[in-house]
Amino acid sequence: RGGPHTRSNAKHAHRRGDGSTNKKRATAARTECRTDRMKLSWRRFAFFKKDALAEGEGALGAALGLPEEAVVTCSCLVETAPRRDVGDILVAEAAEPEAKVEIRALVVVGDDGGRVVTCGGRLEGASYLPPFGGRALLAAGARFSGDASDCCVAAIGEDSRGADGAATHVLRCFAVGARGFEGLFSELLLEDVLGIPTALAVRGDGGAAAAGFATGVVAFYGLDAIRPASAQQAPKKGMTLGALAASTKRSASLVKLGSVAAPSGAPAACVAFTTDARHCFFGTRLAHPTGDDVDAGGEVCAVRLPEDERKRGAYANLAPRVLDDRGCGPRCGAFDGSEFVVARRDGLYFYTPEDRGGALGFDGDKTALACVGAGYVAVASSHEKSRRNEVHVYDVARRRVAHMYRLPAGGACVALHGTPPSKPPPSDGDGVSSTAPPPFLCSVLVEASNGSLVRFDEKPTPEKLDVLFRMNMFATAIQVGAAARLRPCAIMEIYKMYGDHLYKKCDWTGAVEQYARTVGHVEPSYVIRRFLDAAKIGHLATYLEPVSYTHLRAHETLRYLVCRLL
């Protein structure tokens, strides 16, 4: 069905040491993934809504007011107001239409002319940032911790302020508030010895950034002092880019904290902070790989970051821990809330800061990856034989394909962006009540090679349940309801519906098992009346085993005693 098929529970970690042993373990792990791939298949669902922000050749540039010849070179998505799922709705209300929910997010787009534009979640209210002297190469962002909608946007672009007039690179960090760009930014001229920037990530609280370079170096920068001031005036509408650059205020607060180098020296392909900001992962890949395995020669590394970054010399002794001697491609690594996920041609691989975890085996050249929401992993892949380019959103914890999007002919996915990931939900849900609030809903942004931009927003739980009820997939509905932390009465109602479905199929044993879970929530008389036939008395006795006298009314006691005597 076009998805991954198994996740190995074995720890096939191969640290550097005995080369032959490591190669055998790696080969065995890949063989296990290929073998198990033939046995299982994940069910596909449509749990996301498509919103074509700019679909068609050059539609994105036209929507943002960029020149017709402009080519988009980078983009990112920052959610300014997370959407809380509907976790307290009754199942009976699932089929009712829900009011349209406003998506509050910030989309950042850069082009080959150095222009950087920020806009709303539906490309509305475009605001121009001070332009670079050359191409805009990378962009990333995060919402400031504790702020309602203020965001930190980091971008790296080319500049021409080198000693000999040659192009060099500049890191800029912008403060973007509810009114757009507020005229305050910091910038730092990057060292030429670091090489060409290849990856960029902003810490979840907007306080630091990590940039990867072609020399295999990952440098860390402090961004604490660029928060927007309340007295700062927003740029006037219609202001030209030149006037905007002249009116903005620059701050020298952007500083380099330290750096770490990959042992192989291969170019950094992706960088990601953990949610608690205690570690940073990065993957590398050779610029000109040889052989069939394009990821050979690189590595996946983890770096433990200092707890007190303000202490002098805190970043002086950073040392990478090599987790794998296979690297990853550009934009093919991300943190999912608990593990670092890497997409390769033969599948997905998972890593903790200390070791290598399991793997999901499935084929296809991977072009982009993003971890979003609670346990979702969005993967863009291309298939040479069918010439199809697809984006799958995998629910790794629940073993299903939450959504699949096939790009139009001739278009390929060049980047995936999503809302911040969180810790995946438990793998099994039995309807136990939880005091925690419902989880946040997530969104995925798909940037295509033809200049189009499409966003997919996760459906709220009532809409998911409506789809599952129509498909008679009540077991999956129970899992979805438990993950959304529905009230116990709603979960029990799903169990009752599941029992009714099995009863209609004359599966008395299965129906009784589901009805038995509803004891204390569903009136026993509802079930007793269904099993009073002589052929079903044995099933009724099974149901009444967990039933106590406290759950029966006076007029039901006689029937209860008769069944017990039988």
C-alpha positions in Angstrom: 0.0 0.0 0.0 3.0 2.3 -0.4 4.1 2.6 3.2 6.7 1.1 5.6 6.0 -2.4 6.8 7.9 -3.2 10.0 10.1 -1.7 12.6 12.9 -3.9 14.0 13.0 -4.1 17.7 16.6 -5.3 17.7 19.3 -2.8 18.5 21.4 -3.1 15.4 23.8 -0.4 16.4 27.2 -0.6 14.8 29.7 1.6 16.5 33.1 2.2 15.1 35.5 -0.6 16.0 35.6 -4.0 14.5 34.9 -3.1 10.8 33.9 -6.6 9.6 31.5 -7.1 12.5 29.9 -3.7 12.0 29.4 -4.3 8.3 27.8 -7.7 8.9 25.4 -6.2 11.4 24.5 -3.4 9.0 23.9 -5.9 6.2 21.8 -8.1 8.5 19.7 -5.2 9.6 19.0 -4.1 6.0 18.2 -7.7 5.0 15.8 -8.0 7.9 14.0 -4.9 6.8 13.7 -6.1 3.2 12.5 -9.6 4.3 9.9 -8.3 6.7 8.8 -5.8 4.2 7.2 -8.6 2.2 5.0 -9.7 5.1 3.1 -6.7 6.4 1.5 -3.6 5.0 0.2 -0.5 6.7 -3.4 0.7 6.2 -3.8 4.0 4.5 -6.2 6.7 5.7 -7.0 10.3 4.9 -6.5 12.1 8.2 -5.3 15.4 6.7 -7.0 18.2 4.7 -5.4 19.6 1.6 -5.1 23.4 1.3 -3.5 24.4 -2.1 -1.9 27.7 -1.1 -0.2 28.2 -4.5 -0.6 25.3 -6.9 0.8 25.5 -10.4 4.0 26.7 -12.2 5.4 29.7 -10.4 2.2 30.2 -8.4 4.1 30.7 -5.1 6.2 33.6 -6.4 3.2 35.3 -7.9 1.2 35.0 -4.7 3.9 36.7 -2.7 4.6 39.4 -5.3 8.0 38.2 -6.3 9.4 38.9 -9.8 8.3 36.5 -12.5 11.9 35.2 -13.0 12.5 34.6 -9.3 13.3 31.1 -8.2 12.4 30.0 -4.7 15.5 28.7 -2.9 14.3 28.1 0.7 11.3 28.1 2.9 10.1 27.2 6.4 6.9 27.0 8.5 6.5 28.4 12.0 3.2 27.8 13.9 2.3 30.9 15.9 -0.8 29.5 17.6 -1.1 25.7 18.0 -4.5 24.2 17.3 -5.8 22.1 20.2 -7.7 19.0 19.2 -11.3 18.5 20.2 -10.9 16.0 23.0 -14.1 16.3 24.9 -16.7 15.7 22.2 -19.1 12.8 22.3 -19.0 10.2 19.6 -22.6 10.9 18.7 -21.6 14.4 17.6 -18.8 13.2 15.3 -20.8 13.4 12.2 -21.8 17.0 12.8 -19.9 19.5 10.7 -17.3 21.5 12.5 -16.7 25.2 12.2 -13.8 26.2 10.1 -10.7 26.6 12.2 -8.3 29.4 11.5 -4.7 28.3 10.9 -2.3 30.7 12.5 1.1 30.2 11.1 4.1 32.0 9.6 5.5 31.0 6.2 8.9 32.2 5.3 10.1 32.1 1.6 13.5 33.1 0.1 14.5 33.4 -3.5 17.6 33.5 -5.7 17.5 37.3 -5.6 18.1 37.5 -1.9 14.5 38.5 -1.1 13.0 37.0 2.1 9.2 37.2 2.6 7.1 36.3 5.6 3.4 35.8 5.4 0.4 34.2 7.1 -0.6 30.6 7.0 -2.6 31.1 3.8 0.1 33.4 2.2 -1.8 36.5 3.3 -0.2 39.7 4.6 3.2 39.4 2.9 6.0 41.3 4.7 9.5 41.8 3.2 12.6 41.3 5.3 15.9 43.1 4.5 17.3 41.5 1.4 20.6 39.7 1.0 23.2 40.8 -1.6 23.0 37.4 -3.3 20.9 34.3 -3.0 19.0 33.4 0.1 20.2 29.9 0.9 18.6 28.6 4.1 15.7 29.6 6.4 14.4 28.3 9.7 12.3 29.6 12.5 10.7 29.0 15.9 8.2 30.7 18.2 9.7 32.5 21.1 9.1 30.7 24.4 6.4 32.4 26.4 5.2 34.7 23.6 1.8 34.4 22.0 2.8 35.0 18.4 6.3 36.5 18.2 8.7 34.3 16.2 12.4 34.2 15.5 13.3 33.7 11.9 16.9 32.8 10.9 18.2 33.0 7.3 21.5 32.6 5.6 22.3 34.3 2.3 25.1 35.4 0.1 26.7 38.8 0.6 29.5 40.6 -1.2 31.4 42.2 1.6 34.5 40.0 1.4 38.0 41.6 1.4 38.4 40.8 -2.3 34.8 41.5 -3.3 34.1 37.7 -3.5 30.7 36.5 -2.2 30.6 35.5 1.4 27.7 34.4 3.7 25.7 36.2 6.3 23.5 34.8 9.1 20.6 37.0 10.0 18.0 36.6 12.7 14.7 38.5 12.5 12.0 39.2 15.0 8.6 38.8 13.4 5.5 39.7 15.5 1.8 39.6 14.9 2.1 42.7 12.6 4.8 41.1 10.5 8.5 42.1 10.5 9.0 44.7 13.2 12.3 46.3 11.9 14.7 44.6 14.3 17.3 42.0 13.3 20.8 40.8 14.1 23.4 39.7 11.6 26.8 38.0 11.7 29.3 37.6 8.9 30.2 33.9 8.7 33.8 32.8 8.5 35.0 31.8 5.1 36.9 28.8 6.5 33.6 27.2 7.4 32.7 26.8 3.7 29.2 27.0 2.1 26.3 26.7 4.5 24.3 23.5 3.9 21.9 23.2 6.9 20.2 25.4 9.4 18.0 24.8 12.5 16.6 27.1 15.2 16.1 25.8 18.8 12.5 25.4 19.9 12.5 28.4 22.2 14.1 30.7 19.6 17.2 31.2 21.7 19.9 29.5 19.6 20.6 28.3 16.1 22.8 25.6 14.6 24.3 25.9 11.1 26.0 23.1 9.1 28.7 23.7 6.5 30.3 21.9 3.6 33.4 21.4 5.6 31.5 19.1 8.1 31.5 21.8 10.8 28.3 22.5 12.8 28.4 25.9 14.5 26.1 27.2 17.2 24.9 30.8 17.6 23.1 32.6 20.4 20.0 34.5 19.4 18.6 35.7 22.8 18.7 39.4 22.2 16.6 39.9 19.1 13.1 39.7 20.6 10.8 42.4 19.2 10.3 45.5 21.3 6.8 46.7 22.0 7.8 50.3 21.0 9.3 49.1 17.7 7.4 50.5 14.7 6.4 48.1 12.0 7.4 48.9 8.4 4.9 51.0 6.4 3.0 49.4 3.7 4.4 50.0 0.2 7.9 50.6 1.6 10.6 49.5 -1.0 13.2 47.0 -0.1 16.0 49.6 -0.1 14.1 51.9 2.2 13.2 49.0 4.4 16.9 48.0 4.8 17.8 51.6 5.6 15.1 51.9 8.3 15.8 48.7 10.1 17.9 48.5 13.3 20.8 46.1 13.4 22.1 44.6 16.6 25.5 43.1 17.3 24.1 40.7 19.8 24.3 37.6 17.5 27.4 35.7 18.6 29.0 32.4 17.8 29.0 30.1 20.8 31.1 27.3 19.5 31.4 24.5 16.9 31.9 20.8 16.4 33.3 18.9 13.4 32.2 15.6 11.9 35.0 13.0 12.1 34.8 12.2 8.4 34.8 15.8 7.3 31.8 15.2 5.0 29.4 18.1 4.4 26.7 18.5 6.9 23.3 17.6 5.4 20.8 18.2 8.2 20.8 19.6 11.8 18.2 19.2 14.5 17.8 20.2 18.2 16.1 17.9 20.7 13.0 19.2 22.3 14.7 19.7 25.7 17.6 21.4 23.9 20.2 19.2 25.6 21.4 17.5 22.5 21.8 18.3 18.8 21.9 15.8 16.0 23.5 16.2 12.6 23.9 14.0 9.6 26.6 14.2 6.9 27.0 12.9 3.3 29.9 12.9 0.9 29.6 15.5 -1.8 30.5 12.9 -4.5 29.5 9.4 -3.1 30.8 6.3 -4.9 29.0 3.0 -5.2 25.3 2.1 -4.8 25.0 3.3 -1.2 25.1 7.1 -1.5 25.0 7.4 2.3 28.2 5.5 2.8 31.1 7.6 4.0 29.0 10.0 6.0 27.8 9.6 9.5 25.0 10.4 12.0 26.3 12.2 15.1 24.9 13.5 18.4 26.4 16.3 20.5 25.5 17.0 24.1 25.1 20.7 24.6 26.1 22.5 27.8 23.3 23.2 30.4 24.6 26.7 31.1 25.4 28.2 27.8 26.1 31.6 29.3 29.1 30.3 31.0 32.4 31.3 29.3 33.9 28.5 27.3 30.8 26.3 27.7 31.0 25.3 24.0 34.7 24.9 24.0 34.9 21.1 24.5 32.1 19.8 22.4 32.7 16.3 21.1 30.4 14.4 18.7 29.2 10.9 19.4 29.1 8.8 16.1 25.9 6.8 16.0 26.1 5.4 12.5 28.7 5.3 9.8 26.0 5.9 7.2 25.0 9.5 6.7 21.9 11.0 5.2 20.9 13.4 2.4 19.9 17.1 2.6 16.6 17.7 4.4 16.4 14.0 5.2 16.8 14.1 9.0 14.6 15.5 11.8 13.8 15.0 15.5 10.4 13.5 16.2 10.1 14.4 19.9 11.9 11.4 21.2 14.3 10.1 18.5 16.2 11.5 15.5 14.8 10.1 12.3 16.8 9.7 9.1 15.4 8.8 5.7 17.5 6.7 3.3 16.8 4.8 0.1 16.0 1.6 2.0 13.9 3.0 4.8 13.7 5.1 8.0 16.3 4.8 10.8 15.9 6.0 14.4 18.5 7.2 16.8 18.7 8.3 20.4 21.5 10.5 21.7 23.3 7.4 23.0 22.7 4.7 20.5 21.0 3.5 17.3 17.4 2.3 17.6 15.1 0.4 15.2 14.3 0.8 11.5 11.4 0.9 9.1 12.0 -0.7 5.7 10.5 0.6 2.5 11.9 1.5 -0.9 12.2 4.7 -2.9 14.6 7.6 -3.2 13.9 10.0 -0.3 14.0 13.7 -1.1 12.7 15.2 2.2 11.6 14.4 5.7 9.8 16.3 8.4 8.6 15.2 11.9 5.4 16.8 13.0 2.8 16.5 15.7 2.6 13.5 18.0 4.4 10.7 16.2 3.9 11.7 12.6 6.7 11.5 10.1 6.2 13.0 6.6 8.4 11.5 3.9 8.8 12.6 0.3 9.9 9.8 -2.1 10.3 9.2 -5.8 10.1 6.0 -7.7 12.0 5.5 -10.9 9.9 2.7 -12.4 6.5 4.4 -12.0 8.0 7.9 -12.2 5.8 8.9 -9.3 6.6 11.5 -6.6 4.6 11.0 -3.4 4.5 12.3 0.1 3.4 9.9 2.9 2.5 11.0 6.4 3.3 8.0 8.6 1.8 7.5 12.1 4.8 5.5 13.4 3.4 4.8 16.8 0.1 3.4 15.4 1.6 1.7 12.4 -0.5 3.3 9.7 -0.3 5.8 6.8 -2.2 8.8 8.0 -2.2 10.5 4.6 -0.8 10.1 1.1 -0.4 12.9 -1.5 0.8 12.3 -5.1 2.3 15.3 -6.7 1.2 16.2 -10.3 3.2 14.8 -13.2 6.5 16.6 -13.6 6.6 17.9 -10.1 8.9 16.7 -7.3 9.0 17.6 -3.6 12.1 19.6 -2.7 11.3 20.4 0.9 8.9 19.4 3.7 8.1 21.6 6.7 5.9 21.0 9.7 4.7 22.2 13.0 6.9 21.3 16.0 6.9 17.6 17.0 5.9 16.3 20.4 6.4 13.1 22.2 4.6 10.3 20.4 1.5 8.9 22.1 1.4 5.4 23.7 1.3 2.6 21.1 -1.9 1.1 22.6 -5.1 2.8 23.8 -7.7 1.1 25.8 -9.8 4.2 26.6 -8.4 4.8 30.1 -9.2 8.4 31.1 -6.4 10.9 31.2 -6.2 14.3 33.0 -3.9 15.7 30.3 -5.4 18.0 27.7 -6.0 16.9 24.2 -2.9 17.0 21.9 -2.2 19.7 19.4 -3.1 19.2 15.7 -0.3 19.5 13.2 0.3 20.7 9.6 2.7 19.8 6.8 3.9 22.2 4.2 5.0 20.6 0.8 7.2 22.7 -1.5 7.4 21.4 -5.1 10.0 21.9 -7.7 7.6 23.7 -10.0 7.2 26.6 -7.5 3.9 25.4 -5.9 3.2 25.2 -2.2 0.5 22.9 -0.6 -0.3 22.6 3.1 -2.0 19.7 4.7 -3.8 20.2 8.1 -4.6 17.4 10.4 -8.3 16.8 10.9 -9.8 17.0 14.4 -10.8 13.8 16.1 -14.5 14.0 15.3 -13.8 14.1 11.5 -11.3 11.2 11.8 -13.9 9.1 13.7 -16.6 9.8 11.1 -14.3 8.4 8.4 -13.5 5.3 10.5 -17.2 4.7 11.4 -18.1 4.7 7.7 -15.4 2.1 7.1 -16.5 0.0 10.1 -13.0 0.3 11.6 -14.0 0.5 15.2 -10.7 -0.9 16.6 -8.8 1.9 14.9 -11.4 4.4 16.1 -10.8 3.3 19.7 -7.1 3.9 19.2 -7.7 7.4 17.7 -10.1 8.3 20.5 -7.7 7.2 23.2 -4.8 9.1 21.6 -7.1 12.2 21.5 -7.9 11.6 25.2 -11.7 11.5 24.7 -13.8 11.1 27.8 -14.4 7.6 29.0 -18.1 7.7 28.1 -17.2 8.4 24.5 -14.7 5.6 24.4 -17.3 3.2 25.8 -19.7 4.3 23.2 -17.2 3.3 20.5 -16.9 -0.1 22.2 -20.7 -0.4 22.1 -20.8 0.4 18.4 -18.1 -2.1 17.8 -20.1 -4.8 19.6 -23.2 -3.9 17.6 -21.2 -4.2 14.4 -19.9 -7.7 15.3 -23.4 -8.7 16.5 -24.9 -7.9 13.1 -22.2 -10.1 11.6 -23.3 -13.0 13.9 -19.9 -12.9 15.6 -21.4 -13.5 19.1 -18.0 -14.1 20.8 -16.4 -11.0 19.4 -19.5 -8.9 20.3 -19.6 -10.2 23.9 -15.9 -9.2 24.3 -16.6 -5.7 23.3 -19.8 -5.4 25.3 -17.9 -6.7 28.4 -15.7 -3.6 28.2 -18.7 -1.4 28.6 -19.8 -2.7 32.0 -20.5 0.3 34.2 -21.2 2.6 31.2 -23.8 0.8 29.2 -27.1 -0.5 30.7 -26.7 -4.3 31.1 -30.3 -4.7 29.9 -29.2 -3.5 26.5 -26.9 -6.5 26.2 -29.0 -9.1 28.1 -32.0 -8.7 25.7 -29.7 -9.5 22.7 -28.5 -12.8 24.2 -31.7 -14.4 25.7 -32.0 -17.0 23.0 -31.0 -20.5 24.1 -28.2 -20.6 21.5 -26.7 -17.5 23.0 -27.0 -18.2 26.7 -23.4 -19.2 27.0 -22.3 -15.9 25.5 -24.6 -14.0 27.9 -23.0 -15.9 30.8 -19.6 -14.7 29.6 -20.8 -11.1 29.6 -22.3 -11.4 33.0 -19.1 -12.6 34.6 -17.8 -9.1 35.3 -21.2 -7.7 36.1 -22.0 -7.2 39.8 -25.3 -6.6 41.4 -24.5 -2.9 41.7 -24.7 -2.6 37.9 -28.2 -4.1 37.7 -31.6 -2.7 38.4 -34.2 -4.5 40.4 -36.1 -5.8 37.4 -32.9 -7.2 35.9 -31.9 -9.2 38.9 -34.1 -12.1 38.2 -32.8 -12.5 34.6 -29.3 -12.2 36.0 -29.8 -15.0 38.6 -31.4 -17.2 35.9 -28.4 -16.9 33.6 -26.0 -17.5 36.5 -27.8 -20.7 37.4 -27.6 -21.9 33.8 
